[in-house]
Structure formats: C-alpha cells, structure tokens
C-alpha cells in the first residue's frame, strides 16, 4: 500500500511537471522545429555512446563478481545488466533494476546468495562515489560560471546538498563498520538491515582495493559516457546562430541536473529534467526554451531506446526461473535481511572472541 501510494504521488507529480513544461503552444512549436532540423549523425553517435556505457557497466560488475570468484561469462553479465536497464526505465516505484539483477544473479549462482547480492550493492556504491567525486571536481572548477545566474544558483546548492548528504552517508556507514557497532543497533531500528548489509559489503570488498579502484575509474568513464549522450543531443539540435556550451561548460552543469533528477520526485526524472535543462541552457547560454526542452527529451529518448532493447534481452534471456515483480521484491528483501543477520552474527562472534582473549 505504501509503495503504491508513493508511486501514485510520483505519477501525479510527473504529469503536473510535464504539463507545466509543455503547456505553451509556442514552445511546443519550437520543440517540433528543433527536431526537424536535427543532425542525425550526432543523434546516432549519442545512441551508440549509451550502448558503450552499458558495456562499461557490465565490465565493471564482472570485475566485482570475480573478486568473489563468480565465473559468469561477460555475455551473461551483459544480459543481466540490460535486464536491469529495462526495469529501471519501465517499472515505477523506486525498485529499479538492482532488485531484478540481484534476484536473477542469485538464480545463476545457487549456494552463494549473499555474495551475489553484495556484488550489486558494491557496484552501486562505487558508482555513487564516482558521481560525488566527478560532480564535485567539475562544479568547483566552473563555480563562478555555474553560479553567475540566479536561475541556476539555487539548483547548484541543492545538488551540492544531495551530494554532501550522500558522502556523509557513505562515511557514516563506513565508520559504523570500522567501529564494530553493527550488532548493537536495535533490531527494529529503521534501516538497520541496510546498514548491516553495507557493513558486510565493506568487509568483503575492503581488501580487494585494486578491483575496487578499477571499478571506480570505469564508473567515471560510465558517467562521462552517459552525460555525453546529452552533449550529442546539444550538438544535434542547437541552431547555428545560438551559442552552445563548450564541452567543459556542459560537463560542469550536467552532473547538477543528473544529481537532482536522481531524487525520487518524478518517474525517471521526466519533466523535471526538461525544466532543469531549460533553466541552465537558457540562463547560462541563452538557448531558447523550446530547444533546451528538445535537447533534454532527445537525450532521454536515446537512453530509453536501450531500455527497450533491455526488454528484448530479458525475453530472450530465459533465466532459470521467471517471477512476478512482487515475488522478486519479497525475495530480495528476505535476502537482504539474511545478509544483515549474518553480518550482525559475525560482529557479535568477533566481539565475544575479543572478550575471551582479553580474559
């Protein structure tokens, strides 16, 4: 009921933002005119670029799987990755593709359920850390330009707040792991299972720093490639008489937009992303609102095409056991609870060993 209510709220917000962005007939006419003059070569480059992003993502995940001696072929890992892309785009409610990847990876690796789940968790954590570093460096580099317009200043500060909160979360959970207090967290504490799950992830992957570092740099490359899809849309759609942002300027503001649209406000950032592109490109580059909205929508549609392809991969993938989304969510929650209990038990056993040695 709670999940359904949150999804319903997201749907309403998405429809409201989309109406607000596209309400002006003049803007809609400008959007149509912008698409008619599109440079298809740049659009094809953006489409192919996002395909490379998913190849990098699959490679990164395979590196993390090999740390725990999982012997899945790259083809199988890529199929699971593309399946996750499909569910990220087409299943509302915040579950996304991670739960689906966890579920079917567990089916591929019977007997190693916990470690299979942790590989997805660490993959997400490294991607988040890479985003924080990537965005922080670029925002600091172009700070004066980004904050020159009142329309963009507040968005920059919101993104910094989100990134700072994410970094604080990572640091706090890491500190909890290092101090060994996971087992002292109350059993009914909200989020306790997540904290314990992260603690086990840090413990399992903490000694594999070389693969983790490789995964981090691959995450940076994936972020560059993903945002590059929207840069291709700019090159394809901006009129010759308009001033397009330079590559450095683009990569300074696009992580701000990406960070804000990652918040679970609208479905997939739809509508919200278009408004942000309109604000940044309009205030900093003087690009017309219709063109800015067309750029955002074009970039999203190019990535959406790979989500559709992920659906075809899922149909052809034929995992050992298909299941309904409700069953997937329930089993993943149970798996995460089992991992948390195992980590708490290990922490408790470690403490008892230390007490015994002192006695």
C-alpha positions as MATLAB code, in Angstrom:
seq = 'XXXXXXXXXXXXXXXXXXXXXXXXXXXXXXXXXXXXXXXXXXXXXXXXXXXXXXXXXXXXXXXXXXXXXXXXXXXXXXXXXXXXXXXXXXXXXXXXXXXXXXXXXXXXXXXXXXXXXXXXXXXXXXXXXXXXXXXXXXXXXXXXXXXXXXXXXXXXXXXXXXXXXXXXXXXXXXXXXXXXXXXXXXXXXXXXXXXXXXXXXXXXXXXXXXXXXXXXXXXXXXXXXXXXXXXXXXXXXXXXXXXXXXXXXXXXXXXXXXXXXXXXXXXXXXXXXXXXXXXXXXXXXXXXXXXXXXXXXXXXXXXXXXXXXXXXXXXXXXXXXXXXXXXXXXXXXXXXXXXXXXXXXXXXXXXXXXXXXXX';
ca = [
       0.000    0.000    0.000;
       2.798    2.401    0.912;
       4.711    1.633   -2.284;
       1.572    2.066   -4.380;
       0.833    5.396   -2.715;
       4.358    6.685   -3.348;
       4.167    5.589   -6.982;
       0.810    7.325   -7.380;
       2.291   10.531   -5.965;
       5.227   10.285   -8.399;
       2.821    9.789  -11.322;
       0.809   12.868  -10.333;
       3.964   14.974   -9.916;
       5.323   13.748  -13.260;
       2.108   14.634  -15.090;
       1.990   18.051  -13.417;
       5.599   18.899  -14.337;
       5.163   17.640  -17.910;
       2.044   19.802  -18.287;
       3.889   22.814  -16.891;
       6.899   22.389  -19.195;
       4.879   21.726  -22.369;
       1.853   23.946  -21.686;
       2.903   26.796  -24.019;
       1.831   26.202  -27.674;
       4.659   28.431  -28.878;
       7.214   26.316  -27.027;
       5.732   23.128  -28.464;
       6.083   24.595  -31.943;
       9.732   25.467  -31.212;
      10.370   21.908  -29.977;
       8.928   20.459  -33.183;
      11.001   22.834  -35.309;
      14.120   21.903  -33.349;
      13.603   18.200  -34.013;
      13.019   18.838  -37.720;
      16.483   20.408  -38.111;
      18.261   17.728  -36.040;
      21.644   16.462  -37.168;
      21.027   12.717  -37.271;
      24.748   11.886  -37.223;
      25.052   13.323  -33.721;
      21.900   11.520  -32.592;
      23.301    8.208  -33.839;
      26.557    8.994  -32.011;
      24.597    9.546  -28.808;
      22.683    6.295  -29.275;
      25.871    4.301  -29.810;
      27.554    6.126  -26.939;
      24.968    4.930  -24.458;
      25.479    1.384  -25.685;
      29.151    1.773  -24.729;
      28.047    2.955  -21.282;
      26.197   -0.310  -20.680;
      29.194   -2.311  -21.892;
      31.351   -0.445  -19.359;
      28.768   -1.072  -16.639;
      28.740   -4.798  -17.369;
      32.561   -4.888  -17.366;
      32.663   -3.093  -14.006;
      30.168   -5.517  -12.487;
      32.076   -8.534  -13.826;
      35.254   -7.240  -12.141;
      33.406   -7.085   -8.825;
      31.914  -10.543   -9.360;
      35.361  -12.016   -9.997;
      36.543  -10.752   -6.616;
      34.254  -13.413   -5.159;
      35.207  -15.973   -7.833;
      31.937  -15.897   -9.748;
      32.576  -17.406  -13.180;
      29.769  -15.808  -15.196;
      30.606  -15.069  -18.819;
      30.603  -11.461  -19.998;
      27.624  -12.277  -22.222;
      25.631  -13.431  -19.199;
      26.647  -10.410  -17.115;
      25.704   -8.088  -20.000;
      22.307   -9.788  -20.315;
      21.633   -9.201  -16.612;
      22.828   -5.600  -16.939;
      20.493   -4.920  -19.863;
      17.632   -6.559  -17.982;
      18.301   -4.118  -15.140;
      18.223   -1.208  -17.620;
      14.780   -2.294  -18.807;
      13.357   -2.480  -15.292;
      14.947    0.846  -14.346;
      13.004    2.543  -17.124;
       9.696    0.729  -17.108;
       8.939   -0.313  -13.525;
       7.824    2.617  -11.329;
       8.103    2.736   -7.570;
      11.827    3.007   -6.923;
      12.765   -0.692   -7.018;
      14.607   -0.283  -10.290;
      16.817   -2.815  -11.925;
      19.037   -3.593   -8.932;
      16.493   -5.864   -7.259;
      15.870   -7.697  -10.527;
      19.620   -8.126  -11.100;
      20.020   -9.459   -7.561;
      17.145  -11.897   -7.997;
      18.329  -13.435  -11.262;
      22.001  -13.405  -10.278;
      21.064  -15.498   -7.247;
      19.327  -17.953   -9.592;
      22.545  -18.138  -11.633;
      24.721  -18.756   -8.563;
      22.905  -21.142   -6.207;
      24.560  -21.595   -2.838;
      26.214  -18.146   -2.848;
      23.178  -15.947   -2.353;
      24.701  -13.385   -0.022;
      27.858  -12.705   -2.016;
      25.827  -12.396   -5.214;
      23.666   -9.679   -3.659;
      26.699   -7.854   -2.267;
      28.250   -7.531   -5.733;
      25.238   -5.457   -6.850;
      25.371   -3.364   -3.670;
      29.084   -2.590   -4.116;
      28.554   -1.847   -7.806;
      26.007    0.799   -6.820;
      28.183    2.205   -4.020;
      31.199    2.654   -6.286;
      29.027    4.328   -8.903;
      27.724    6.745   -6.255;
      31.223    7.556   -5.003;
      32.411    8.169   -8.571;
      29.494   10.551   -9.150;
      30.309   12.504   -5.977;
      33.965   12.919   -6.999;
      33.164   13.633  -10.660;
      30.489   16.216   -9.898;
      32.427   17.827   -7.053;
      35.538   18.435   -9.147;
      33.623   19.862  -12.119;
      31.339   22.078  -10.022;
      34.351   23.517   -8.194;
      36.189   24.057  -11.497;
      33.348   26.062  -13.087;
      31.864   27.501   -9.911;
      31.804   31.161  -10.966;
      30.202   30.360  -14.316;
      27.612   27.993  -12.822;
      26.519   30.449  -10.129;
      26.559   33.580  -12.285;
      22.802   33.401  -12.924;
      20.193   33.496  -10.122;
      18.169   30.855  -12.015;
      20.966   28.301  -11.596;
      22.459   29.238   -8.225;
      19.799   27.533   -6.109;
      19.947   24.375   -8.239;
      23.703   24.168   -7.740;
      23.292   24.409   -3.978;
      20.582   21.728   -3.990;
      22.893   19.388   -5.912;
      25.752   20.111   -3.501;
      23.440   19.315   -0.570;
      22.395   15.992   -2.119;
      25.982   15.035   -2.939;
      27.153   16.088    0.530;
      24.419   14.037    2.192;
      25.395   11.029    0.065;
      29.047   11.399    1.037;
      28.081   11.727    4.708;
      26.001    8.561    4.401;
      28.916    6.615    2.931;
      31.308    7.931    5.581;
      28.890    7.180    8.428;
      28.193    3.615    7.348;
      31.917    3.034    6.827;
      32.661    4.384   10.319;
      29.981    2.139   11.819;
      31.589   -0.818   10.094;
      35.047    0.071   11.358;
      33.874    0.561   14.934;
      32.071   -2.800   15.022;
      28.807   -1.466   16.457;
      26.531   -3.001   13.846;
      25.352   -5.733   16.212;
      24.388   -3.129   18.822;
      21.860   -1.456   16.533;
      18.279   -2.175   17.704;
      16.649   -4.989   15.739;
      13.601   -2.816   14.999;
      15.635    0.241   14.007;
      14.517    1.551   10.568;
      17.256    0.939    8.022;
      19.200   -1.425   10.281;
      19.250   -4.184    7.645;
      20.629   -1.763    5.055;
      23.393   -0.592    7.390;
      24.366   -4.175    8.234;
      24.289   -5.106    4.550;
      26.648   -2.214    3.771;
      28.899   -3.281    6.623;
      29.272   -6.739    5.129;
      29.913   -5.201    1.693;
      32.734   -3.071    3.131;
      34.197   -6.097    4.927;
      34.016   -8.409    1.910;
      35.373   -5.934   -0.653;
      37.577   -3.840    1.625;
      40.696   -5.901    0.952;
      40.160   -6.027   -2.821;
      41.295   -2.452   -3.402;
      42.731   -2.995   -6.881;
      39.479   -4.310   -8.428;
      37.554   -1.643   -6.499;
      39.831    1.072   -7.893;
      39.400   -0.291  -11.431;
      35.620   -0.292  -10.916;
      35.818    3.313   -9.681;
      37.587    4.532  -12.836;
      35.176    2.560  -15.006;
      32.355    4.336  -13.156;
      33.904    7.694  -14.038;
      34.023    6.580  -17.683;
      30.385    5.459  -17.499;
      29.294    8.845  -16.110;
      31.197   10.649  -18.860;
      29.571    8.425  -21.477;
      26.057    8.754  -20.061;
      26.206   12.529  -19.889;
      27.843   12.553  -23.307;
      24.534   11.326  -24.759;
      23.026   14.701  -23.858;
      26.035   16.537  -25.276;
      25.406   14.753  -28.574;
      21.808   15.983  -28.369;
      23.092   19.541  -27.931;
      25.313   19.245  -30.983;
      22.440   17.743  -32.954;
      19.770   20.287  -32.034;
      21.279   23.695  -31.224;
      20.826   26.122  -34.111;
      23.983   27.589  -35.719;
      23.050   31.083  -34.545;
      22.748   30.006  -30.895;
      25.701   29.713  -28.509;
      26.105   26.089  -27.450;
      28.021   25.388  -24.216;
      31.602   24.245  -24.555;
      32.416   20.691  -23.571;
      33.874   21.906  -20.240;
      30.815   24.052  -19.514;
      28.463   21.200  -20.372;
      30.218   18.728  -18.077;
      30.093   21.318  -15.299;
      26.296   21.661  -15.192;
      25.136   18.222  -16.359;
      26.090   16.465  -13.061;
      23.966   19.047  -11.244;
      20.983   18.087  -13.389;
      21.767   14.380  -13.039;
      22.022   14.620   -9.259;
      18.736   16.462   -8.843;
      16.792   14.217  -11.241;
      18.049   11.150   -9.345;
      15.808   12.186   -6.456;
      12.552   10.171   -6.465;
      10.361   13.150   -7.318;
       9.114   12.282  -10.796;
       9.256    8.984  -12.680;
      12.719    8.700  -14.202;
      13.216   12.465  -13.859;
      10.733   13.043  -16.705;
       9.585   16.676  -16.850;
      11.925   17.635  -14.035;
      14.938   17.100  -16.311;
      13.398   19.233  -19.079;
      12.791   22.125  -16.681;
      16.385   21.992  -15.438;
      17.802   21.948  -18.977;
      15.624   24.935  -19.762;
      16.925   26.834  -16.721;
      20.638   26.050  -17.238;
      20.844   26.371  -21.015;
      18.611   29.421  -21.022;
      20.314   31.320  -18.200;
      23.937   30.405  -18.961;
      23.917   30.085  -22.767;
      20.844   31.964  -23.942;
      19.420   28.913  -25.710;
      15.650   29.154  -26.359;
      13.382   27.206  -24.020;
      11.969   25.019  -26.789;
      15.438   23.981  -27.924;
      16.538   23.228  -24.349;
      13.487   21.023  -23.738;
      14.062   19.229  -27.058;
      17.694   18.537  -26.060;
      16.651   17.022  -22.743;
      13.873   14.937  -24.278;
      16.163   13.749  -27.083;
      18.869   12.593  -24.663;
      16.296   10.751  -22.559;
      14.765    9.045  -25.597;
      18.192    7.880  -26.792;
      18.759    6.126  -23.459;
      15.162    4.876  -23.405;
      15.825    3.033  -26.665;
      18.370    0.891  -24.816;
      15.778    0.231  -22.140;
      13.502   -1.184  -24.837;
      16.380   -3.317  -26.081;
      16.863   -4.491  -22.494;
      13.266   -5.713  -22.560;
      14.011   -7.832  -25.618;
      17.136   -9.183  -23.898;
      15.017  -10.098  -20.872;
      12.557  -12.007  -23.067;
      15.369  -13.877  -24.818;
      17.470  -14.302  -21.679;
      15.284  -17.108  -20.318;
      16.639  -17.291  -16.781;
      16.109  -20.456  -14.856;
      13.057  -19.038  -13.156;
      10.789  -16.159  -14.149;
       8.861  -14.434  -11.387;
       6.475  -11.571  -10.839;
       7.857   -8.265   -9.612;
       6.106   -8.666   -6.261;
       7.850  -12.013   -5.736;
      11.193  -10.518   -6.779;
      10.839   -7.680   -4.292;
       9.838  -10.038   -1.485;
      12.728  -12.441   -2.104;
      15.294   -9.634   -2.363;
      14.060   -8.134    0.919;
      14.414  -11.557    2.538;
      17.920  -11.948    1.106;
      18.968   -8.553    2.411;
      17.579   -9.413    5.848;
      19.537  -12.694    5.866;
      22.721  -10.818    4.932;
      22.129   -8.318    7.723;
      21.584  -11.064   10.286;
      24.741  -12.853    9.130;
      26.795   -9.665    9.475;
      25.372   -8.973   12.955;
      26.166  -12.564   13.979;
      29.744  -12.215   12.727;
      30.200   -8.925   14.585;
      28.819  -10.469   17.759;
      31.080  -13.512   17.418;
      34.084  -11.260   16.808;
      33.337   -9.263   19.953;
      32.929  -12.423   22.039;
      36.273  -13.714   20.705;
      37.992  -10.444   21.629;
      36.469  -10.522   25.136;
      37.563  -14.132   25.587;
      41.117  -13.323   24.537;
      41.270  -10.445   26.997;
      40.024  -12.690   29.810;
];
